[in-house]
Every structure is written in structure tokens, then in C-alpha cells.
Amino acid sequence: MDFVILSVHQAEDQEFWTQDFQKGRSQKEYHERYYEEMLQLVREYQDYSVLGHMDLIVRYDKKGRYPFEKTEPLVLEILKKVIEDGKGIELNTSYHRYRLTDTTPSKDILKLYRKLGGEIITIGSDSHKPSHLGTYIEEEKELLKSLGFRFFCTYDGMRPVFHRLDS
């Protein structure tokens, strides 16, 4: 394999998109539990390249925007572990398709990752049909540059290949 994305699409055998996971929980509870699940994964599993769309729960949050500051301590621990293990994160362009108000992951997460020294970042279009393939990639390169990133990565044989953003 060249590339493996690790992502959390459900927790406790409950899907986010059906609202089963959120049912009976406060917004605080389901956001914290989501990131706790992700932290456990990155601590226990190492055979991946990047952590995919790491705030996916936002897409399925019918209660609206949850303040980043409330989950920042968990996100910080996740990002530290990702960086320590030589892994990266994915900037996912699907937020355009879903008409979200922020990037996926959020600009707050992207900035924190960069501040911590994170450099391995891929750009994925989360394509579930051919018309989604490669959408918004060029726009996201510009966004990454504006946030201080110098490179984006592709993978070859599970190793990141760095591509300059200014070329």
C-alpha cells in the first residue's frame, strides 16, 4: 500500500450520520467522546499515514457550532501524538460539498497543528462519486499557504512525499 487514512466514522458501534451516537448525549458529551475515541486510536494504532477529516463530528452536529476551546485539550493531545509518531493529517475538501462554515478539520485545528510543528498534510476530496474527485484541491493549497504551511504531501510506499506549495 502507498497510503492509509485513519478516520473515525462511528464510536461505540453507533453512527454519527444517523444521530445514534449523539442521541441521549449533550453536545459536550458527544464531542468529547468523539475526540476521546480518536485519541485512543492514535495511541493504540500506528499503521496509518494520516488522520482523516479529524473533526467529522461537526458535519453531523445538528445543535450547531461547538466551541473549539472546549475540545482543544483533547485535540492537542491527538495532534502531539500524530506528530510524535511521524504521521500527518488530512485537509478534506468535502466541507464545500456539505456547505460547512469552516474547513475540515477546522482552521483552528490546522493552526494548532502547524504551531505544534506539524508538516505532514495531505489534501483529500473525500470522493464518493467521480464528480467529487479532486475538487477544490488548488483552493486548499492556497489556504494552507495562508496558514503558514510550506508543503503538502502525497505518499509513495507509505512514505510522505513533500511538494512545495509555492511552486
Number of C-alpha atoms within 10 A of each C-alpha: 7 11 16 14 15 21 19 20 16 16 17 9 9 14 15 22 15 10 13 14 19 22 12 10 12 11 17 13 11 19 19 18 19 25 23 17 14 22 19 11 15 21 13 9 9 13 13 15 26 23 23 25 26 25 19 21 20 19 18 14 17 11 9 10 12 13 9 12 10 12 17 16 12 18 23 16 15 23 25 16 16 23 17 11 13 15 22 24 27 25 28 24 24 20 21 15 12 9 10 13 11 13 21 23 20 21 15 14 19 23 16 17 23 18 12 13 13 21 21 24 26 23 22 20 19 18 14 8 7 7 8 14 13 14 17 18 16 11 10 18 21 13 14 21 15 10 14 13 22 15 19 22 20 18 15 11 9 14 14 21 14 16 12 12 15 10 5
